[in-house]
Amino acid sequence: MSEQELSREQIDRRQELEKKIFQLLSNRPGLRLQELVEILDAEEFLVHVKGGLQFKFKEYSNLLLEKEEKTGVKNILPTDVIEVDKVIIPSRGGEILAGSGEGLEEKKIIPRTRYLMEVLSELGLEYKVETGKLDENMFRSRGYQIFVIPEKKKLIFVNNEEGHATRI
C-alpha cells in the first residue's frame, strides 16, 4: 500500500498503530524487540542491520490496515507487554538424554498468538501480555506467553511452537 493510495483516515490509523507499537517498546525498556515481534507474529518485519535489529513499523502497520480493510475488524494490540523474570510453565522434570539429534525434525511454528489476537480483536477485548524467561535446559525453543483479559477475568497461556498446549 503506497502513501498515495491511503486515505487520510487510513494514514491516521497507520500512525496510531505505529505509535502503539512504539509505546509498547518504550514503556518497557527491558522488553526486547525480538520478544514483541514474536508475540505480534511479525518476524518477517524484523531486519538485521549493522549494530542490531530494526522493525519495519510502516510495513507492519500497512499489513494490519489491509487486514482491517478486508475483515472490517479493527486490530487491537496489547495494552502492555510485561516481561517476568521466571519461566512460565516450566517443563516437567526428568532426565534429558543426550543423543546425536539425528532424525529429529525442527518443530514448526504455529502462529497461535496471532490467531488469539485476531479473535480478541473480533470480540473487541483489550488484553495485555506477559512473557517469561526460557530455561536453556528446556527442549522447547520458545517460551509461553500469558494473555491477560481483565474484562473476562481470564488468563490464556500460549506457545507458538508445535507440540505445546494452549491453556485457559
DSSP file (Angstrom, degrees, kcal/mol; ACC not computed):
  #  RESIDUE AA STRUCTURE BP1 BP2  ACC     N-H-->O    O-->H-N    N-H-->O    O-->H-N    TCO  KAPPA ALPHA  PHI   PSI    X-CA   Y-CA   Z-CA
    1    1 A M              0   0    0      0, 0.0     2,-0.1     0, 0.0    61,-0.0   0.000 360.0 360.0 360.0 114.5    0.0    0.0    0.0
    2    2 A S    >>  -     0   0    0      1,-0.1     3,-0.9    60,-0.0     4,-0.6  -0.428 360.0-110.2 -84.3 162.5    1.7    3.2   -1.1
    3    3 A E  G >4 S+     0   0    0      1,-0.3     3,-0.8     2,-0.2    -1,-0.1   0.846 118.3  55.8 -57.8 -36.9    1.3    6.5    0.6
    4    4 A Q  G 34 S+     0   0    0      1,-0.2    -1,-0.3     0, 0.0     0, 0.0   0.778 102.7  56.0 -69.2 -26.5   -0.7    7.9   -2.4
    5    5 A E  G <4 S+     0   0    0     -3,-0.9     2,-0.3     2,-0.0    -1,-0.2   0.616  90.9  92.0 -81.0 -12.6   -3.2    5.0   -2.1
    6    6 A L    <<  -     0   0    0     -3,-0.8     2,-0.1    -4,-0.6    -3,-0.0  -0.630  69.4-136.4 -90.0 139.7   -4.1    5.7    1.5
    7    7 A S     >  -     0   0    0     -2,-0.3     4,-2.5     1,-0.1     5,-0.2  -0.389  33.4-103.1 -79.3 167.6   -6.9    8.0    2.6
    8    8 A R  H  > S+     0   0    0      1,-0.2     4,-2.5     2,-0.2     5,-0.2   0.898 124.8  53.2 -58.8 -40.2   -6.4   10.5    5.4
    9    9 A E  H  > S+     0   0    0      1,-0.2     4,-2.3     2,-0.2    -1,-0.2   0.901 109.3  47.9 -62.1 -42.1   -8.3    8.1    7.8
   10   10 A Q  H  > S+     0   0    0      2,-0.2     4,-2.8     1,-0.2    -2,-0.2   0.893 110.7  50.8 -67.2 -40.0   -6.0    5.2    6.8
   11   11 A I  H  X S+     0   0    0     -4,-2.5     4,-2.4     2,-0.2    -2,-0.2   0.923 111.4  48.6 -62.4 -43.8   -2.9    7.3    7.3
   12   12 A D  H  X S+     0   0    0     -4,-2.5     4,-2.1     2,-0.2    -2,-0.2   0.906 112.4  48.5 -61.9 -41.8   -4.1    8.4   10.8
   13   13 A R  H  X S+     0   0    0     -4,-2.3     4,-2.4     2,-0.2    -2,-0.2   0.908 110.6  50.7 -66.1 -41.9   -4.9    4.7   11.6
   14   14 A R  H  X S+     0   0    0     -4,-2.8     4,-2.7     1,-0.2    -2,-0.2   0.925 110.8  48.8 -61.6 -43.6   -1.5    3.6   10.5
   15   15 A Q  H  X S+     0   0    0     -4,-2.4     4,-2.5     1,-0.2    -1,-0.2   0.877 109.6  53.1 -63.3 -36.8    0.2    6.3   12.6
   16   16 A E  H  X S+     0   0    0     -4,-2.1     4,-2.1     2,-0.2    -2,-0.2   0.916 110.8  46.4 -62.8 -43.8   -2.0    5.2   15.6
   17   17 A L  H  X S+     0   0    0     -4,-2.4     4,-2.2     2,-0.2    -2,-0.2   0.923 113.0  48.9 -64.6 -45.1   -0.8    1.6   15.1
   18   18 A E  H  X S+     0   0    0     -4,-2.7     4,-2.5     1,-0.2    -2,-0.2   0.905 111.3  50.2 -61.3 -41.8    2.8    2.6   14.8
   19   19 A K  H  X S+     0   0    0     -4,-2.5     4,-2.7     1,-0.2    -1,-0.2   0.901 108.9  52.4 -63.3 -41.0    2.6    4.8   17.9
   20   20 A K  H  X S+     0   0    0     -4,-2.1     4,-2.1     2,-0.2    -2,-0.2   0.917 111.2  46.0 -62.6 -44.3    1.0    1.9   19.8
   21   21 A I  H  X S+     0   0    0     -4,-2.2     4,-1.7     2,-0.2    -2,-0.2   0.923 113.1  49.9 -64.7 -43.8    3.9   -0.5   18.9
   22   22 A F  H  X S+     0   0    0     -4,-2.5     4,-2.8     1,-0.2    -2,-0.2   0.903 109.9  51.4 -61.5 -41.1    6.5    2.2   19.7
   23   23 A Q  H  X S+     0   0    0     -4,-2.7     4,-2.7     1,-0.2     5,-0.2   0.894 105.1  55.9 -63.3 -40.3    4.8    2.8   23.1
   24   24 A L  H  X S+     0   0    0     -4,-2.1     4,-0.6     1,-0.2    57,-0.2   0.902 113.9  41.0 -58.4 -40.3    4.9   -0.9   23.9
   25   25 A L  H  < S+     0   0    0     -4,-1.7     3,-0.4     1,-0.2     6,-0.2   0.906 117.7  44.9 -74.4 -42.5    8.6   -0.9   23.3
   26   26 A S  H  < S+     0   0    0     -4,-2.8    -2,-0.2     1,-0.2    -3,-0.2   0.789 107.1  58.5 -77.6 -25.9    9.4    2.4   25.1
   27   27 A N  H  < S+     0   0    0     -4,-2.7    -1,-0.2     1,-0.3    -2,-0.2   0.757 112.6  42.2 -71.2 -23.1    7.2    1.7   28.1
   28   28 A R    ><  -     0   0    0     -4,-0.6     3,-2.0    -3,-0.4    -1,-0.3  -0.757  66.2-180.0-125.9  82.9    9.2   -1.4   28.9
   29   29 A P  T 3  S+     0   0    0      0, 0.0    -1,-0.1     0, 0.0    -2,-0.1   0.786  84.2  55.2 -56.5 -28.0   12.9   -0.7   28.3
   30   30 A G  T 3  S+     0   0    0     -3,-0.1     2,-0.4     2,-0.1    -5,-0.0   0.654  83.6 104.4 -78.6 -15.1   13.8   -4.2   29.3
   31   31 A L  S <  S-     0   0    0     -3,-2.0     2,-0.2    -6,-0.2    -3,-0.1  -0.515  70.9-134.5 -71.5 124.7   11.5   -5.7   26.7
   32   32 A R     >  -     0   0    0     -2,-0.4     4,-1.8     1,-0.1     3,-0.5  -0.568   9.6-129.4 -80.8 143.3   13.5   -7.0   23.7
   33   33 A L  H  > S+     0   0    0     -2,-0.2     4,-2.6     1,-0.2     5,-0.2   0.885 110.0  57.7 -55.4 -40.5   12.3   -6.1   20.3
   34   34 A Q  H  > S+     0   0    0      1,-0.2     4,-2.0     2,-0.2    -1,-0.2   0.867 103.4  52.9 -61.3 -37.3   12.5   -9.8   19.3
   35   35 A E  H  > S+     0   0    0     -3,-0.5     4,-2.2     2,-0.2    -1,-0.2   0.942 111.4  45.2 -62.8 -47.9   10.1  -10.7   22.2
   36   36 A L  H  X S+     0   0    0     -4,-1.8     4,-2.6     1,-0.2    -2,-0.2   0.919 112.2  51.4 -63.4 -43.5    7.5   -8.2   21.0
   37   37 A V  H  <>S+     0   0    0     -4,-2.6     5,-2.8     1,-0.2     4,-0.5   0.875 109.3  51.2 -62.1 -37.8    7.9   -9.2   17.4
   38   38 A E  H ><5S+     0   0    0     -4,-2.0     3,-0.9    -5,-0.2    -1,-0.2   0.921 110.4  48.6 -65.3 -43.6    7.4  -12.9   18.3
   39   39 A I  H 3<5S+     0   0    0     -4,-2.2    -2,-0.2     1,-0.2    -1,-0.2   0.915 114.1  45.9 -61.4 -43.1    4.2  -12.0   20.2
   40   40 A L  T 3<5S-     0   0    0     -4,-2.6    -1,-0.2    -5,-0.2    -2,-0.2   0.512 107.9-126.9 -77.7  -4.2    2.8  -10.0   17.3
   41   41 A D  T < 5S+     0   0    0     -3,-0.9    -3,-0.2    -4,-0.5     3,-0.1   0.946  71.3 129.2  53.5  50.8    3.8  -12.8   14.8
   42   42 A A    > < +     0   0    0     -5,-2.8     3,-2.1     1,-0.1    -4,-0.2  -0.075   9.9 130.7-125.5  31.8    5.7  -10.2   12.9
   43   43 A E  G >   +     0   0    0     -6,-0.3     3,-1.7     1,-0.3    -1,-0.1   0.812  67.8  65.9 -57.9 -31.0    9.2  -11.8   12.5
   44   44 A E  G 3  S+     0   0    0      1,-0.3    -1,-0.3    -3,-0.1    -2,-0.1   0.680  98.3  54.7 -66.7 -15.2    9.1  -11.1    8.7
   45   45 A F  G <  S+     0   0    0     -3,-2.1    11,-2.7    -8,-0.1     2,-0.6   0.313  87.7  94.0 -99.4   7.2    9.3   -7.3    9.5
   46   46 A L  E <   -A   55   0A   0     -3,-1.7     2,-0.4     9,-0.2     9,-0.2  -0.892  57.3-174.0-102.1 122.1   12.4   -7.6   11.7
   47   47 A V  E     -A   54   0A   0      7,-3.1     7,-2.6    -2,-0.6     2,-0.6  -0.910  25.0-124.1-120.6 145.5   15.6   -7.0    9.8
   48   48 A H  E     +A   53   0A   0     -2,-0.4     2,-0.3     5,-0.2     5,-0.2  -0.757  37.1 173.9 -85.6 123.8   19.2   -7.3   10.9
   49   49 A V  E >   -A   52   0A   0      3,-2.5     3,-2.6    -2,-0.6     2,-0.1  -0.818  47.2 -69.0-122.9 166.2   21.1   -4.1   10.4
   50   50 A K  T 3  S+     0   0    0     -2,-0.3     3,-0.0     1,-0.3    -1,-0.0  -0.358 124.1  14.4 -55.2 121.1   24.6   -3.1   11.3
   51   51 A G  T 3  S-     0   0    0     -2,-0.1     2,-0.3     1,-0.1    -1,-0.3   0.485 130.8 -39.3  92.1   2.5   24.6   -2.9   15.1
   52   52 A G  E <  S-A   49   0A   0     -3,-2.6    -3,-2.5     2,-0.0     2,-0.3  -0.996  82.9 -32.8 154.5-148.2   21.3   -4.7   15.8
   53   53 A L  E     -A   48   0A   0     -2,-0.3     2,-0.4    -5,-0.2    -5,-0.2  -0.849  38.2-162.2-118.0 151.3   17.8   -5.2   14.8
   54   54 A Q  E     -A   47   0A   0     -7,-2.6    -7,-3.1    -2,-0.3     2,-0.5  -0.997  10.5-143.9-134.6 139.1   15.2   -2.9   13.2
   55   55 A F  E     -A   46   0A   0     -2,-0.4     2,-1.6    -9,-0.2    -9,-0.2  -0.886  15.5-134.4-104.8 131.0   11.5   -3.3   13.0
   56   56 A K     >  +     0   0    0    -11,-2.7     4,-2.3    -2,-0.5     5,-0.2  -0.622  30.4 175.1 -84.3  84.4    9.7   -2.1    9.8
   57   57 A F  H  > S+     0   0    0     -2,-1.6     4,-3.0     1,-0.2     5,-0.2   0.919  74.2  49.6 -56.4 -50.0    6.8   -0.2   11.6
   58   58 A K  H  > S+     0   0    0      1,-0.2     4,-2.2     2,-0.2    -1,-0.2   0.906 112.1  46.5 -62.0 -44.8    5.3    1.2    8.4
   59   59 A E  H  > S+     0   0    0      2,-0.2     4,-1.9     1,-0.2    -1,-0.2   0.905 114.4  47.7 -65.9 -40.9    5.2   -2.2    6.6
   60   60 A Y  H  X S+     0   0    0     -4,-2.3     4,-2.2     1,-0.2    -2,-0.2   0.931 112.4  48.1 -65.7 -44.6    3.7   -4.0    9.6
   61   61 A S  H  X S+     0   0    0     -4,-3.0     4,-2.5     1,-0.2    -1,-0.2   0.855 108.4  55.6 -66.4 -32.2    1.1   -1.3   10.1
   62   62 A N  H  X S+     0   0    0     -4,-2.2     4,-2.6    -5,-0.2    -1,-0.2   0.903 106.5  51.1 -62.8 -40.5    0.2   -1.5    6.4
   63   63 A L  H  X S+     0   0    0     -4,-1.9     4,-2.2     2,-0.2    -2,-0.2   0.929 110.8  48.1 -60.9 -45.1   -0.4   -5.2    6.8
   64   64 A L  H  X S+     0   0    0     -4,-2.2     4,-2.3     1,-0.2    -2,-0.2   0.902 111.0  51.5 -62.5 -40.5   -2.7   -4.6    9.7
   65   65 A L  H  X S+     0   0    0     -4,-2.5     4,-2.5     2,-0.2    -2,-0.2   0.927 108.9  50.0 -61.4 -45.6   -4.5   -1.9    7.8
   66   66 A E  H  X S+     0   0    0     -4,-2.6     4,-2.2     1,-0.2    -1,-0.2   0.900 110.6  50.2 -60.1 -40.7   -5.0   -4.2    4.8
   67   67 A K  H  X S+     0   0    0     -4,-2.2     4,-2.6     2,-0.2     6,-0.4   0.904 109.9  50.3 -64.3 -41.4   -6.4   -6.9    7.2
   68   68 A E  H  X S+     0   0    0     -4,-2.3     4,-2.6     1,-0.2    -2,-0.2   0.896 109.8  51.2 -63.3 -39.8   -8.8   -4.3    8.7
   69   69 A E  H  < S+     0   0    0     -4,-2.5    -2,-0.2     1,-0.2    -1,-0.2   0.910 114.2  43.6 -63.1 -42.6  -10.0   -3.3    5.3
   70   70 A K  H  < S+     0   0    0     -4,-2.2    -2,-0.2    -5,-0.2    -1,-0.2   0.902 126.7  28.5 -69.9 -42.4  -10.7   -6.9    4.3
   71   71 A T  H  < S-     0   0    0     -4,-2.6    -2,-0.2     2,-0.2    -3,-0.2   0.713  91.0-132.9 -96.2 -22.1  -12.3   -8.0    7.6
   72   72 A G     <  +     0   0    0     -4,-2.6     2,-0.5    -5,-0.3    -4,-0.1   0.611  67.6 124.4  75.9  11.1  -13.9   -4.8    8.8
   73   73 A V        -     0   0    0     -6,-0.4     2,-0.4    -5,-0.2    -1,-0.3  -0.914  62.0-130.4-109.6 126.9  -12.4   -5.6   12.3
   74   74 A K        -     0   0    0     -2,-0.5     2,-0.2    47,-0.2    50,-0.1  -0.612  27.9-119.7 -75.4 126.2  -10.2   -3.1   14.0
   75   75 A N        -     0   0    0     -2,-0.4     2,-0.6   -11,-0.2    43,-0.1  -0.474  22.0-153.6 -67.5 129.6   -7.0   -4.7   15.2
   76   76 A I        -     0   0    0     41,-0.4    45,-0.1    -2,-0.2     3,-0.1  -0.934  10.0-161.4-106.4 117.3   -6.5   -4.5   19.0
   77   77 A L        -     0   0    0     -2,-0.6    50,-0.3     1,-0.2   -37,-0.0  -0.538  38.4 -76.4 -89.8 162.2   -2.9   -4.6   20.0
   78   78 A P        -     0   0    0      0, 0.0    50,-0.2     0, 0.0    -1,-0.2  -0.256  29.9-141.0 -57.7 143.8   -1.8   -5.4   23.6
   79   79 A T  S    S-     0   0    0     48,-3.2     2,-0.3     1,-0.3    49,-0.2   0.754  85.0  -3.3 -74.9 -23.6   -2.3   -2.6   26.1
   80   80 A D        -     0   0    0     47,-0.5    49,-2.6     2,-0.0     2,-0.4  -0.975  57.8-147.8-162.0 152.5    1.0   -3.6   27.7
   81   81 A V  E     -b  129   0B   0     -2,-0.3     2,-0.5   -57,-0.2    49,-0.2  -0.988  21.0-169.4-127.1 120.9    3.7   -6.3   27.4
   82   82 A I  E     -b  130   0B   0     47,-3.0    49,-2.9    -2,-0.4     2,-0.6  -0.926  12.8-148.0-116.0 130.9    5.4   -7.3   30.6
   83   83 A E  E     -b  131   0B   0     -2,-0.5     2,-0.3    47,-0.2    49,-0.2  -0.874  16.1-158.9 -98.4 120.4    8.5   -9.4   30.9
   84   84 A V  E     -     0   0B   0     47,-2.7     2,-0.9    -2,-0.6    49,-0.2  -0.732  21.0-126.1 -99.4 150.3    8.6  -11.5   34.0
   85   85 A D  E    S+     0   0B   0     -2,-0.3     2,-0.3    47,-0.1    47,-0.1  -0.250  81.7  68.0 -92.9  47.8   11.8  -12.9   35.4
   86   86 A K  E    S-     0   0B   0     -2,-0.9    47,-2.3    45,-0.1     2,-0.5  -0.975  88.8 -90.7-154.5 165.6   10.7  -16.5   35.6
   87   87 A V  E     -b  133   0B   0     -2,-0.3     2,-0.6    45,-0.2    47,-0.1  -0.690  35.5-139.7 -81.4 128.1    9.8  -19.4   33.3
   88   88 A I  S    S-     0   0    0     45,-0.6    56,-0.6    -2,-0.5    44,-0.1  -0.813  84.1  -2.3 -89.2 124.8    6.1  -19.6   32.5
   89   89 A I  S    S-     0   0    0     -2,-0.6    -1,-0.3    54,-0.1    55,-0.1   0.995  88.5-141.4  54.3  78.9    5.0  -23.2   32.7
   90   90 A P        -     0   0    0      0, 0.0     3,-0.1     0, 0.0    -1,-0.1  -0.280  23.1-100.3 -62.3 153.0    8.3  -25.0   33.4
   91   91 A S        -     0   0    0      1,-0.1     3,-0.1    49,-0.1    -2,-0.0  -0.365  47.6 -87.4 -71.8 157.3    8.9  -28.2   31.6
   92   92 A R        -     0   0    0      1,-0.1    -1,-0.1    -3,-0.1     0, 0.0  -0.361  49.7-106.1 -63.4 142.4    8.3  -31.4   33.5
   93   93 A G        +     0   0    0     -3,-0.1     2,-0.3    -2,-0.0    -1,-0.1  -0.287  63.9 118.9 -64.9 155.8   11.3  -32.6   35.4
   94   94 A G        -     0   0    0     -3,-0.1     2,-0.3     2,-0.0    -3,-0.0  -0.773  64.8 -73.2 156.4 159.6   13.2  -35.5   34.0
   95   95 A E        -     0   0    0     -2,-0.3     2,-0.6     1,-0.0    -2,-0.0  -0.566  37.0-143.2 -79.7 135.7   16.5  -36.6   32.7
   96   96 A I        -     0   0    0     -2,-0.3     2,-0.5    42,-0.0    -1,-0.0  -0.885  14.9-147.6 -98.9 119.7   17.4  -35.3   29.3
   97   97 A L        -     0   0    0     -2,-0.6     2,-0.2     1,-0.0    -2,-0.0  -0.755  12.7-131.2 -91.3 127.9   19.3  -38.0   27.4
   98   98 A A        +     0   0    0     -2,-0.5     2,-0.3     2,-0.0    -1,-0.0  -0.511  37.2 159.2 -76.7 143.2   21.9  -36.7   25.0
   99   99 A G        -     0   0    0     -2,-0.2    -1,-0.0     1,-0.0     0, 0.0  -0.826  55.5 -88.3-147.8-173.1   21.9  -38.1   21.6
  100  100 A S        -     0   0    0     -2,-0.3     3,-0.1     2,-0.1    -2,-0.0   0.728  49.6-130.7 -77.1 -21.0   23.1  -37.4   18.1
  101  101 A G    >   +     0   0    0      1,-0.3     3,-1.7     2,-0.0     2,-0.1   0.420  55.6 150.1  82.9  -2.6   20.0  -35.4   17.2
  102  102 A E  T 3   +     0   0    0      1,-0.3    -1,-0.3     3,-0.0    -2,-0.1  -0.416  63.7  18.8 -65.9 134.4   19.8  -37.4   14.1
  103  103 A G  T 3  S+     0   0    0      1,-0.3     2,-0.5    -2,-0.1    -1,-0.3   0.321  92.4 125.3  89.1  -9.2   16.3  -37.9   12.9
  104  104 A L    <   -     0   0    0     -3,-1.7     2,-0.3     3,-0.0    -1,-0.3  -0.719  49.0-149.9 -86.1 129.7   14.8  -35.1   14.9
  105  105 A E        -     0   0    0     -2,-0.5     2,-0.2    -3,-0.1     3,-0.1  -0.732  24.3-105.5 -95.5 147.6   12.9  -32.5   12.9
  106  106 A E        -     0   0    0     -2,-0.3     2,-0.1     1,-0.1    -1,-0.0  -0.504  44.2-107.9 -68.6 137.3   12.8  -28.9   14.0
  107  107 A K        -     0   0    0     -2,-0.2    -1,-0.1     1,-0.1     2,-0.1  -0.401  32.9-116.8 -70.6 143.1    9.4  -28.1   15.4
  108  108 A K        -     0   0    0     -2,-0.1    54,-3.0    53,-0.1     2,-0.6  -0.389  20.1-123.9 -75.2 155.0    7.1  -26.0   13.3
  109  109 A I  B     -F  161   0C   0     52,-0.2    52,-0.2    -2,-0.1    51,-0.1  -0.906  22.1-165.7-101.5 125.2    6.0  -22.6   14.5
  110  110 A I        -     0   0    0     50,-3.8     2,-3.0    -2,-0.6     3,-0.3  -0.957  23.9-129.6-110.9 122.7    2.2  -22.2   14.6
  111  111 A P     >  +     0   0    0      0, 0.0     4,-2.3     0, 0.0     5,-0.2  -0.239  52.1 147.4 -74.8  59.5    1.1  -18.5   14.9
  112  112 A R  H  >  +     0   0    0     -2,-3.0     4,-2.8     1,-0.2     5,-0.2   0.864  68.6  55.5 -63.1 -36.6   -1.3  -19.1   17.8
  113  113 A T  H  > S+     0   0    0     -3,-0.3     4,-2.6     2,-0.2    -1,-0.2   0.919 108.6  48.4 -64.2 -40.2   -0.6  -15.7   19.3
  114  114 A R  H  > S+     0   0    0      2,-0.2     4,-2.2     1,-0.2    -2,-0.2   0.932 112.0  49.1 -63.1 -44.7   -1.7  -14.0   16.1
  115  115 A Y  H  X S+     0   0    0     -4,-2.3     4,-2.2     1,-0.2    -2,-0.2   0.913 112.2  48.6 -60.9 -42.0   -4.8  -16.2   15.9
  116  116 A L  H  X S+     0   0    0     -4,-2.8     4,-2.8     1,-0.2    -1,-0.2   0.913 109.9  51.2 -65.0 -42.0   -5.6  -15.3   19.5
  117  117 A M  H  X S+     0   0    0     -4,-2.6     4,-2.1     1,-0.2   -41,-0.4   0.874 109.2  52.0 -63.3 -35.9   -5.1  -11.6   18.9
  118  118 A E  H  X S+     0   0    0     -4,-2.2     4,-2.4     2,-0.2    -1,-0.2   0.921 111.4  46.3 -64.8 -43.7   -7.4  -11.8   15.8
  119  119 A V  H  X S+     0   0    0     -4,-2.2     4,-2.1     2,-0.2    -2,-0.2   0.928 112.6  49.5 -64.7 -45.1  -10.1  -13.4   18.0
  120  120 A L  H  X>S+     0   0    0     -4,-2.8     5,-2.7     1,-0.2     4,-0.6   0.873 111.0  50.9 -62.8 -36.4   -9.7  -10.9   20.8
  121  121 A S  H ><5S+     0   0    0     -4,-2.1     3,-0.9    -5,-0.2    -1,-0.2   0.923 108.8  50.6 -65.3 -44.4   -9.9   -8.1   18.2
  122  122 A E  H 3<5S+     0   0    0     -4,-2.4    -2,-0.2     1,-0.3    -1,-0.2   0.867 113.2  46.2 -60.4 -36.1  -13.1   -9.6   16.7
  123  123 A L  H 3<5S-     0   0    0     -4,-2.1    -1,-0.3    -5,-0.2    -2,-0.2   0.549 110.8-124.6 -83.1  -7.8  -14.6   -9.7   20.3
  124  124 A G  T <<5 +     0   0    0     -3,-0.9     2,-0.5    -4,-0.6    -3,-0.2   0.804  57.3 152.3  70.0  29.7  -13.4   -6.2   21.0
  125  125 A L      < -     0   0    0     -5,-2.7    -1,-0.2    -6,-0.2     2,-0.2  -0.809  38.3-142.1-100.8 130.0  -11.5   -7.3   24.1
  126  126 A E        +     0   0    0     -2,-0.5    25,-0.4   -48,-0.1     2,-0.3  -0.562  28.5 171.3 -82.1 153.0   -8.4   -5.5   25.4
  127  127 A Y        -     0   0    0    -50,-0.3   -48,-3.2    -2,-0.2   -47,-0.5  -0.982  25.4-143.8-155.2 159.4   -5.6   -7.6   26.8
  128  128 A K  E     - C   0 148B   0     20,-1.9    20,-3.0    -2,-0.3     2,-0.4  -0.883  19.9-135.5-123.5 164.0   -2.0   -7.4   28.0
  129  129 A V  E     -bC  81 147B   0    -49,-2.6   -47,-3.0    -2,-0.3     2,-0.5  -0.962   8.8-161.6-125.0 135.4    0.7  -10.0   27.5
  130  130 A E  E     -bC  82 146B   0     16,-2.7    16,-3.0    -2,-0.4     2,-0.4  -0.959  11.3-169.4-112.5 133.5    3.2  -11.3   30.0
  131  131 A T  E     -bC  83 145B   0    -49,-2.9   -47,-2.7    -2,-0.5    14,-0.2  -0.967   5.6-162.4-124.7 140.3    6.3  -13.1   28.6
  132  132 A G  E     -     0   0B   0     12,-1.1   -45,-0.2    -2,-0.4    11,-0.2  -0.396  25.8 -78.1-113.1-173.0    8.7  -15.1   30.7
  133  133 A K  E     -b   87   0B   0    -47,-2.3   -45,-0.6   -49,-0.2     2,-0.5  -0.368  34.2-132.1 -81.2 162.6   12.2  -16.5   30.5
  134  134 A L        -     0   0    0    -47,-0.1     2,-0.3     9,-0.1     9,-0.1  -0.985  18.3-133.4-119.1 122.8   13.3  -19.6   28.6
  135  135 A D    >   -     0   0    0     -2,-0.5     3,-1.9     1,-0.1     5,-0.0  -0.584   9.5-137.9 -76.7 131.6   15.4  -22.1   30.5
  136  136 A E  T 3  S+     0   0    0     -2,-0.3    -1,-0.1     1,-0.3    -2,-0.0   0.688 101.4  62.3 -64.8 -17.0   18.4  -23.3   28.5
  137  137 A N  T 3  S+     0   0    0      2,-0.0    -1,-0.3     0, 0.0     2,-0.2   0.395  84.7 103.0 -88.0   3.9   17.7  -26.9   29.7
  138  138 A M    <   -     0   0    0     -3,-1.9    -4,-0.0     2,-0.1   -42,-0.0  -0.549  69.7-139.1 -87.7 151.8   14.3  -27.0   28.0
  139  139 A F  S    S+     0   0    0     -2,-0.2    -1,-0.1     2,-0.0     2,-0.1   0.836  81.0  85.8 -73.2 -34.1   13.5  -28.8   24.8
  140  140 A R        -     0   0    0      1,-0.1    -2,-0.1     2,-0.0   -49,-0.1  -0.380  64.0-155.4 -74.6 148.8   11.3  -26.0   23.6
  141  141 A S  S    S+     0   0    0     -2,-0.1     2,-0.4     1,-0.1    -1,-0.1   0.551  77.6  52.0 -97.9 -10.1   12.8  -23.1   21.8
  142  142 A R  S    S-     0   0    0     17,-0.0    19,-0.1     0, 0.0     2,-0.1  -0.971  76.3-134.0-129.1 144.0   10.0  -20.6   22.6
  143  143 A G        -     0   0    0     -2,-0.4    17,-0.4   -11,-0.2     2,-0.2  -0.377  29.6 -95.4 -87.6 170.1    8.5  -19.7   25.9
  144  144 A Y        -     0   0    0    -56,-0.6   -12,-1.1   -11,-0.2     2,-0.4  -0.544  30.5-151.1 -80.2 150.3    4.9  -19.4   26.9
  145  145 A Q  E     -CD 131 158B   0     13,-2.7    13,-2.9    -2,-0.2     2,-0.6  -0.942   8.2-140.8-116.0 146.0    3.1  -16.0   26.8
  146  146 A I  E     -CD 130 157B   0    -16,-3.0   -16,-2.7    -2,-0.4     2,-0.7  -0.937   7.8-155.5-107.4 121.2    0.2  -15.2   29.1
  147  147 A F  E     -CD 129 156B   0      9,-3.1     9,-2.2    -2,-0.6     2,-0.6  -0.870  11.6-156.6 -93.4 118.4   -2.6  -13.2   27.6
  148  148 A V  E     -CD 128 155B   0    -20,-3.0   -20,-1.9    -2,-0.7     7,-0.2  -0.867  10.0-172.7-100.8 121.0   -4.4  -11.4   30.4
  149  149 A I  E >>> - D   0 154B   0      5,-2.8     5,-1.7    -2,-0.6     4,-0.9  -0.833   1.9-176.5-116.4  91.2   -8.0  -10.4   29.6
  150  150 A P  G >45S+     0   0    0      0, 0.0     3,-0.7     0, 0.0    -1,-0.2   0.868  78.4  58.7 -58.4 -41.4   -9.2   -8.3   32.5
  151  151 A E  G 345S+     0   0    0    -25,-0.4   -24,-0.1     1,-0.3    -2,-0.0   0.846 118.0  32.1 -59.4 -34.6  -12.8   -7.9   31.2
  152  152 A K  G <45S-     0   0    0     -3,-0.8    -1,-0.3     2,-0.1     3,-0.1   0.443 104.0-127.7-100.3  -2.9  -13.3  -11.6   31.2
  153  153 A K  T <<5 +     0   0    0     -4,-0.9     2,-0.3    -3,-0.7    -2,-0.1   0.930  63.8 137.4  53.0  49.0  -11.1  -12.4   34.2
  154  154 A K  E   < -D  149   0B   0     -5,-1.7    -5,-2.8     2,-0.0     2,-0.4  -0.926  45.3-156.7-127.3 149.5   -9.2  -14.9   32.1
  155  155 A L  E     -D  148   0B   0     13,-0.5     2,-0.5    -2,-0.3    -7,-0.2  -0.987   9.9-164.5-119.5 134.4   -5.6  -15.9   31.5
  156  156 A I  E     -D  147   0B   0     -9,-2.2    -9,-3.1    -2,-0.4     2,-0.6  -0.980   6.9-153.5-122.9 121.5   -4.6  -17.7   28.3
  157  157 A F  E     -DE 146 167B   0     10,-3.4    10,-2.1    -2,-0.5     2,-0.4  -0.831  21.4-178.0 -95.7 122.4   -1.3  -19.4   28.2
  158  158 A V  E     -D  145   0B   0    -13,-2.9   -13,-2.7    -2,-0.6     2,-0.4  -0.960  18.5-179.4-129.2 138.3    0.0  -19.7   24.6
  159  159 A N        -     0   0    0     -2,-0.4     5,-0.2   -15,-0.2   -15,-0.1  -0.994  16.9-154.3-133.2 129.5    3.1  -21.2   23.0
  160  160 A N        +     0   0    0    -17,-0.4   -50,-3.8    -2,-0.4     2,-0.3   0.496  64.2 102.9 -81.8  -3.4    3.7  -20.9   19.2
  161  161 A E  B >  S-F  109   0C   0    -52,-0.2     3,-1.4   -18,-0.1   -52,-0.2  -0.642  82.5-103.5 -86.5 136.8    5.8  -24.0   19.0
  162  162 A E  T 3  S+     0   0    0    -54,-3.0    -1,-0.1    -2,-0.3     3,-0.1  -0.221 103.9  32.3 -52.6 138.3    4.3  -27.2   17.6
  163  163 A G  T 3  S+     0   0    0      1,-0.3     2,-0.4    -4,-0.1    -1,-0.2   0.438  91.8 110.0  94.7  -0.2    3.5  -29.8   20.3
  164  164 A H    <   -     0   0    0     -3,-1.4    -1,-0.3    -5,-0.2    -5,-0.2  -0.901  62.7-125.1-114.3 141.1    2.6  -27.3   23.1
  165  165 A A        -     0   0    0     -2,-0.4     2,-0.5    -3,-0.1    -6,-0.1  -0.407   8.4-134.0 -82.1 153.3   -0.8  -26.8   24.5
  166  166 A T        -     0   0    0     -8,-0.1     2,-0.4    -2,-0.1    -8,-0.2  -0.921  29.3-163.0-100.4 133.2   -2.8  -23.6   24.8
  167  167 A R  B      E  157   0B   0    -10,-2.1   -10,-3.4    -2,-0.5     0, 0.0  -0.940 360.0 360.0-125.3 141.3   -4.4  -23.3   28.3
  168  168 A I              0   0    0     -2,-0.4   -13,-0.5   -12,-0.2    -1,-0.1   0.343 360.0 360.0-113.5 360.0   -7.2  -21.1   29.6
